[in-house]
Amino acid sequence: MMPFHPISLPDLPQTIGRLTAIHPVKGGSQESITLLALNTQAELWELELRSGSAELCTHICIPDFNPMQPVQMVTSPDGKYVAISNRFGRHAAVYDLVHAQEKMQL
């Protein structure tokens, strides 16, 4: 069994609001712990947990999307794109995280 060791992380800014979904992002350095986080306002944030930084990526605009319902996020292997939908929703969208823009509706 692998032992776990606690690590201290800085507080995240209050501006990110209340989070309803998080998803790890691959890519980046081994020292970074990066997550995509969705809040109750349907804002998508990129969080870097070791530094405590938070960057607003985009606002999710998907028909019938409800950030308070179960959310599904799937990232590309390089961490440059994310597809987002409600888990049981009919609509989804793909976002370019590098350029902070929607690429397509599904």
Phi, psi and omega in degrees: 000138181279130179285148177254140178235126179291145174232148178271134178236147178291158176293146175274155180297145178295338184296343181286345176076198181272125184273142178245342180204145174225154180211133179290150178246126176273169183102199176059183183276164180289339179282343184268149172236101186248135179231150165264137182225137178249134179254179183294343178268009182062033174263135178260124182243148169255122182249135174248107190290325181292323181268340184081013182277151179220128180234126177289122180272307185190170173257132182280122180236083180240133178306135178063014181287135179228109182294349179272351175265164179306132183247143176244128176235131177232123181257153174290158181303329180271358178076012183270340182228152174220138173256134184230140174200166166285145185305322181246022181276168179263346186238154177209171176212153176251133181241139174273113183282336179290317182257005177051054180213154176286135179260322180196152173262144178241000000 
